[in-house]
Amino acid sequence: MQNSILAPGNYIQDTYSCQYLIVGTGAGGSVAGALLAEAGHDVIYLEEGGYYPTEFYTSNISEMTSLLYRNQGVFPFLGKPSIAFAEGCCVGGGTVINGGLIWRTPSWILDEWQNDYGLEGYSNKELIKHFETVEKDMHVITCEPEEKENLDSLKLLKASEELSWKYVMVPRAVKDCINNNLCPTGCPTGAKQSTLENYIPRSIKNGARIFSRCRALKIIHSDRKAKKVIARVMGEESKHIEILFDHLVLAGGAVQTPHLLHRSRISSMAGRNLQFHMNLKVVARFKDRIDAEKGTIFTVQVQEFSREGLLITASNMKPHYIAMALSHYGNGVINSVLEDYQNLGIFALMVRPKSIAHIISRIGDQPLVLYRFHPDDLSKIRVALRRTANILFQAGAIELYMPIAGIEKVKSLHELDKKLDSMHPEKLEIITVHVMASCPMGPDPATSVVNPDGKLWNMKNILVADASILPSNIGTSPQGTIMAFAHEIINRHI
């Protein structure tokens, strides 16, 4: 396998060629490459990040974050407040650093895409075969909370039942998980089924090559046809290579794909309508020990308010993650809270906002992402925080630390309500891990960037197979949707 993966120091040629060049090795790119290689095509993957196999991962969260994430984990969406975007930058992309959640696209979202966006051919009836294939390939299962482990999720489950709120057991791509709780920094046992464990090896088995630590800078094109990509070898600033191809598949993600299209002067519409989820984390202290570090993440998800754009679940639990979630409180509070570490849990709420971002590509190699906080999102977040606090107090929490700068711990809903009334957007601590819809698919070139076959409207040989082609925000983790769409798109072209 190593012989099929190039890294800095091994690019001995200036020019390479293939039938299909795939930019990006995440959820969409890995599927595309595997299907194309298995169909007998000559495939090259171009990946900006490095190749780090399972045996490379350790429990050193800081070190792993700096290696596996873009910009060492620091990539802001500029606005008020600034939103931290966590994006994988390694072979396997986001599948290496996410929680392994594989959801089927909500049926009401697929109906919305068909009825409101005119997208035909992507209904549940047409995608279900792809969902089933992905679930089999990724070894998707649900894990029940155990009496001695996953107690944070078990508290969420029992509180949901007491409140008569809908919850589900989360479908995750895992195999023989031993609850290391290190999903965001690379699973050291290979239990989490990132594409490094399935689609990437399948690709290589069938002859695909991976050019790692190599960043696509520009697509050279003429007469509505892409001819080659100019790429820079990372760590060797003066080393550039050219890759010639018959077909190009863009799968760099909803930020990097439109950025490359901008830099190549191919699509001015790309990146205008970047949509994303807002994630906020609440730290809860309970009377009793829950030893949340001994469980795994995202076992139970509260979906009572999913149609309103709110999901609630237990998140990763390590001292490092507690410190990050409470960074706006300062070291004194963090140290005090950590004294009761075994009684703590981190709970994440994910909001489907109205805020929209856009991508600017005129300055340097890296894009700028700007967004304007939509006024309606403030009330939506207030409601989301109150509902999350409600279920956590129901679950037995005695105090909560909210993701709001300047607000001390709260011990009751009444106390929280008074603080939420005076909350301002710039005080919120928000991150995002899901971005999409920046190159939306649709039937009309006036309102979409790619056609229903996944091809760029104005180009003959460029396909897009990542989160950027989703017509709108889906309100849940998009990996399953991305992979199903990639299956459908590639199947239409082989």
N, C-alpha and C positions, 0 to 999 in steps of 0.2 A: 504493500500500500504506500509506503514511504516513497518509493521510486516514482509514483504517480503524482507526487505533491512537490512542487517547486517552491523554494523560499529564497530570500536574498542571498546572493553568493552563487546561486545555481542557474541564473539566467544567462546562459552563455551565448545565446543568439540575440540578435536585435529584432528579428521578425519571426513570428510564428503564424500558423494558419490552422483552420478547422472548419467544419461545416456549421456547427452551432457554438457560438460564444455566449456564455451565460454570465452576466455580471451580478454576483451575489450568490451566497450559498445557504441562505436561510430557508424558511418554510417553503416559499414558492420556488426559489432557484433550485433547491435540492430535488424537489419533485420533478421539475422540468428536466433537469440533467439526467436523472435516473431513467425516466421514460424515454428520452431521446437516445441515450446510450444503449438501452435495452432494445431499441428499435434498429440498432445498427449504425447510428450516426456517430461521427467523430465530434466529441464534445470537449471543450475547454471551459472550466470555471475560472472566473477572475474574482479574487477575494482580497479586499484591502487588509483584513485582519490576518492573524497568524493561525497556524494549525496546532491545536492543543488536544491531543487524544486523552481519553479517560484517565489513563495512568498519570497524567500530568497534574490533575487537579488536587489541591490541598485544602485544608481548613483555614488557610491564611486569607481571610476575606479581602483585606486591603490589596494584597498582591494580586489575587485573582481578578479583582475588579479592575485594576489598572491594566491588566493584560486582555481581558475579554470584552471590555466595554469601549465604545467610542469615546475618545478624549478622556480616558481613564475614569469614565462615569460621569463626567461633567459636560453637559450639553444643554444650555438653557433655551427655552422659548422666551423671547423678550417681550415683556408686557408688564402689567400691574395686576397681580404679582408676577414675578418671574417664575416660570415653571421648569423644573428639572426634568429633562427627557433622558431616560435610561435606554440605550440602544446597544445591542450586541455588535461587536466588530471582530469577528473571528470565523473560522470555518465552522459552519453550522448556524451562524448568525444568532438571531433571537432565540432559537430553540435551545441553545446551550445555556442561556441565562434566564429563561423564564420558568414558570412553575409547572410546565407540561400540561396545561389545561387544553383539552381538545373538545370544543363545543361544536355541535351542528348549528348552522346559522338559524336563529329564531325564525319560525315560519312567518310571523307577521312582518319581519324585516324583508324576507324574500317576496312576500306579497306587495310590500311597499315599493320595492325596486321594480316590480313588474307593473304595478298600477300607476305609480307616480313618476317613475323614471323611464318607463317603456322598455325595460330590459327583459327580453324574451330568452328562453333557453336555460334559465338558471333558477327554476322553481325547485321546490323540495323534491318533486317527483323526478326531476332530471338530475339533481345533485346527489340523491340518496345513495346511489351506487358508489359515488366517489367518497362520501362520508364513511360508508362501510369499509371501503378499501383502506382509507387512511387509518381508521380505528384498528383494523387488523394489522396493518404495517407498523403502527406506532404502539401496539400492545396497550390499547386504551382500556382501563378498568376503573371501577370506583372502589374506594377504600372506606370501610366503616370505622368510625372512631372506636378506640379500645378503652376499656375501663382504666387502664394504667397509662395510656399514651393518648395523645391528641385530646387532652382534657379541655383545651381552649375551644376546639371545635365541638366537643361534646356539650360544653356549656351553651354554646350558640344554638346547637340543635334543640336542647331541652327548653331553652328560653323561647325559641320559635314555636315549639309545641304549646307552651303555656300561653303565648300571645295569639295562637292560632294563625301564625304567619307561615307562608309557604317557604319550604327549604328543599334543597336537593343535595344528594351526594355527588361530588364533583367528578366528572370523567377526566382522568389524567393518564398521560402516556408514561407509565411506570411498570417496572418488572422487578420483583424481589426487592422492593424498597425497604431499607432498614432505618429510615427516619433520621438521616444525617442533618436534615434541615439546611442543606447547602445548595439548594436548587439555583439561586441567583448567581452563584459563582462557580458553576460547573460541578456536576455530580461526580464525586470521586469513586463511586462504585459502578457507574454505568447503569444504575437502576432507572433513572429518568431517561426516557427514550427521546433524546434529541436526534436530529437527523444524522449526527455523527454515528449513531448506532444502527442506522437502517438505510436511508436513501443515499447517503454519501458512499458507504461501502458498496452498495449496489451499482452506483455509477462507475466507481473505479474498477470493479470486477468486470465491467463491460467496456473498459478502455478509456473512460473519461480521465482527463488530467486536471489538476487543480493548481492554479498559479496563486499562491498565497503571498500575503504582504505585498500586494501589487494593486495600486489604485487606478481605476479608470479615470482619465482626465478629460477625454474628448472623443466624440464619435465623428469620424470623417465620412461624409456622405455627399452624393450628387445624384441628380435626376431621381429624387425621391427614393433612393436606395442607399443604405448604410454599407460602407466598404471595409472599414477597419476602425479599431479603437487604439488610441494612444494611451499608454499606461505608464505610471512611474513606479519603480521598485522602491518600496518603503525602506528607509534606512540607507539608501544609496541615491541621494537626491539628484545626482547627475545621470543616473541610469534610467533610460526610458526604453520601452519596447513597443512594437506594433503587433497587433494581432489581426490578421485578415480572416474573414469568415464569409459564409453564404447567408447565414441568418444570425440575428442578434436577439437574445432574450434578456430583458432588463428585469432584475429581481433584487435591487439594492435596497428596497424599502421605500416607504412613502415620503421620506425626506430626500434620500440620496438619488433616487430615480429621477424625480423632476429636476433636481439640481444638475444632473448630468445632461438631461435634455436641454436645459437652459444654456449650459456652457457650450453645448454643441449647436446651438441655434436651430433646434428642431421643433420645439413646441413652446410658444409663449403662454399657452393656457395652463400648462402643467404647473402644479404647485400653488395655484390661486386659492384653492379651497381645501386646505389641509384640515382634517378633522381628527379629534383625539378624545381620549377619556381623561377625566380628572380623578386622580387617586389621592385620597387623604388617609392618614393613619392615626388611630386613637390608641393610646397605651392605657390599659386598664389594670388596676390593682384589685386583687380579690382577697377575701379573708383567709381562704385556704390555699394550700399549695396546688398549683396546676402543672408545674414543671413543663411548660410549653416547649422548651427546647427538645424534649424527648419525643415530641410528635413530629408530624410532617405538616406541610402547608396546604391550605385550600381544600380541606377534606369535606367541609360543609359550606354551602353557599345559600344565603338567605335571598330568595327571589320574590318576596311578597310585593316588592315595588319595582320589579324589572321593567314593566311597561312604562313606568314613570322615569326610568333611567337611573335606578339605584340598585347596586348589588353590595352585599356585606359578607365578609368572610374573615377567618383567622389568617394571619400572615406569618412570615418568617420570624422565628424567635431565636435570637442570639444577642449577647451583650452589644455587639457591634451595631445591630439593627435597632436596638433600644436607643443607643446613643444618637444614631442618625435621626430617628423619629422624634427625639426630644432636643435636637440641636438648638432650636430656637429658645429653649429654656435656660441654657447655660450649664456649665460644668457642675455647679453646686447642686442644682436640681437633679441632673443626670446621676451624679454619684449617690445622692440620697435615695433616689428611686431604685437604683441597682442594688442597694442593700437588701431589698426585698425581692430579689430577682426571681426566685422560685414561685412567687405569687403573681407574677406579671404575665400579661398577654398583649400582643399587638394585633389590632383588628383593622382591616382595610375596608374602606368604602369606595366604590367606584361610581362616578357620576357621568352620565352622558350629557355633556353641556351643549349649549347653543354657540359658545365661543368658537370662532374659526381662525385659523392661522394661515399665513402665506409665506412663501419661500423667496428669499432674495439671493441671487447668485452672482452678483456683480463684484464682490469683494473677496479676493483670495480663493484658495481651493475649497474651503469649507462654506456651506450655505449659512445664511442667517435665517432664523425662523422668528417671525413677528406675529403677535396675535393681539386682539382687542378683547378684553373681558366683557362678555355680554351681560347687561344689567340683570337679565332674568336668572343668570346662573348664581347670583348671590342668594336669592331666596331659595333656589333649588338646593344649594349647599347647606343653608341653614336647616332646611327640612331634613336633609340627609344626615347631618350631624345629630340632630335631635332624635331621629329614628334609631340611629346607631347607639346613642347613649341610652335610649329607652330599653333596647334589647340587652345591652350590657349590664345595666342596673338590674334588669329582670334576671340576668344570669348570675347575679351575686357580686358584681363589682362594687367596691366601696369608694373608689375614687377614679376619676378619669383625667388623663392629660390630653388636651385637645390640640389639633394641628393649627393653632391660632396664636400668633405672636402676641405677647402681652396679657394673655389670659392664664391665670394660675389654675391649678387643679380644681375640679368641680366634684361635688359629692351628692348632687341631686339634680333632677330635671329642672326644678324650679330655679336653682342657682344657675344652671346652664342657660335657661331661657333669657334671663336678664343679661347675660354676657353676649348671647347671640344677637340680641336686639341692637347692640352697638358695634357689631362686627363690620369691618371694612374689608374689601377684597385684598388690598395690599398687605393685610396681616395674615393671610392664609398661607399655609405651607402645603403646596401642591406639587405632585410629581405626575408624570405620565409615562406609561410603558407601551401604550397602544396608539399608533397613528395610522391614518388611512385616508382614502378618498381624494388624494391629491392629483391623480390622473384617472378620473372616474370613467368607468365603462358605460356605454350607452349607444342608442341607435342613431343619434344625431351629432354630427361633428361640430355643430354650433354650441353644444352643451356638454360634450364629452371629449376625452382625449384618446381613448381606444374604442374600437368597435366591439361588438359582441363576440368576435372571435379572438379578442385579446390583442389585435394588431393596431398599432398607431395609425390614426386616420390618414395622415399625410405621408406615410412611409410604406414601402412595399415589403420590407423584410425585417421589421422590428416588432417583436412581441413584448408585452409586459405581463409579468406573472407574480406580482407581490401585492401587499396591502393597498398600494396606491390606486388599484383599479376598482376597489369596492365603491359602489355608487354613493354610499353615505356611511355615517357612523353606525355600527351594529350594536353597540351597547354591551358587548361582552368580549372576551378574549377572541381575537380574530384568527388564531392560527389554523383551526380546523377549516374555516371558510377559505383562507388563502390557499391551503393545500387542495381543497376540493376544486376551487376555481382553476388552479394550476393543472390538475388532472384533466379538467374539461377542455381547457385551452390547448394543451399539448395534444390531446386525443383528436382535436379537430385539425391538427396539422401533420400528423404522422400516419 
